[in-house]
């Protein structure tokens, strides 16, 4: 089961699980592509793909072309967060094209629809965790 994480302009994120049939509409898309979110049940919304990770946990990078999973020398950015300045590390990352091996797709809302996301997903205030006193 794959999932799409949708981030809104207000800072909230929503996890939407999708099946293999819906996932087929994402296969072949690149990071940075804007699509209609009606595919995942958010009619009227448009989302932009911002990243993701594959079945083994390797993150997708915008600057790696295709579907490959190379070991690249990184000095920062997606896939490596150096603790000191000047540190470089060889890390394995995933290319920017979505394949069947991608299990998580990160996206952000570009154009909002008429209804709020909570209403479209069927989430209400009672579904959220209660605040601690």
N, C-alpha and C positions, 0 to 999 in steps of 0.2 A: 504494500500500500504506500503510495507516494503522498506527499503533502505540499501545499503551496502556503507560504507564509506571506500574508499581505499586510504591509505597513501603511498606516494612514498619515495624513498631514498633522494630525493631533498628537502623534506619537504612539498610538495604540497599534498593536499587531494582532492579527487573527490567523490561526492555523486552520486550514481547510484541507481535509483529506479527500483525495481524488482516486478514482479507480483507474484501471488500465485503459478503458475506453476514452476517458477524458484526457489521460496522459498522452495519448496518441496525437492530440491536437497541439501539444507542446513540443513534440519531438521535431528536431531540425531547426528550432528557433535559437537565436543567439542572445547573449546578454546585451541589454540596451534596446531590445525590440519591444514596441508597444503593441498590446493586443486588447481585444474586447474581453472583459472579465465575465461575460455571460456564460462562458464555457464552464466556469467554476461556481456558477450560481449567483453572481453579482451583476444582474442585469442593469445596464445603463452606466456601468463603471468601465474605465479603461485602466490597465495596469502596465507598468514597465518592468521587465525582468531585470533584476539587479545582481543576481548570483545564484548560488546553490551549492549542493554537495552531492557526491556520488555514494554508492552503496558501501564503500569502504571509508567514508568520512573525509575524502580529499576535497578541498574547496575548489570552486570554479574561479578562473581568473579571466578577466576581460582581454588581457594582452596575449593570451595563448590561443592561436587559431585552431579551429577544428574540434575534434572529439578526443584528442590524444591525452595521455596522462604522463607527461615527461617529468624528469627531475631537472629543475632549473635553479640557478644561483639567484637567491633573493636577498635584497638588503632592506626589505620592508614591504608593507602592503598586505594584500589578501594572502593568507597562508603562512605568514611569518611576521612576528612582532618582536623585533630585537630589544633586548634589555639595555644595551649600551649603544652609543653612537659608533658607526663604522663596522658593526658586525654583519657578516654575510653568511648565509647558510644555504646549502643545497637541499631543496625540499621537493617533494612530489606534489603536483597540483593537477587539476583537470582543465581541459580546454573550455572555451566559451560556448560551444554548441551543446544543446540539450539532447541526450540520448536516453535509451531505455534504462541505463545504469544510474541515472540521476534519481535520487529519492526525495530530495528537498529542493524546492525552487523558491527563491526569495524574490519578492516583487513589492513595488510601491504604487500607491494610487496616483494616477496622473490626472484623471478626470472623474469627478464624483457624479453619481447618479442622483435621482430624485429622492429615493428612499435611503435611510441610513443603513450602514452595513449590519448593525445589530439586528435590525428588522429582517433583512434578507437572509441572515444566517440563523434566525430563530433564537438569538441569545437575548436574554433580558437581564435586568439588574439582579434578579434572584439567582441566576446561574453563576454569577461572579462570586469570588471568595468573600466571606464576611470580614469586615474590618475588625481588627483587634482593639479592645478597649484599653 
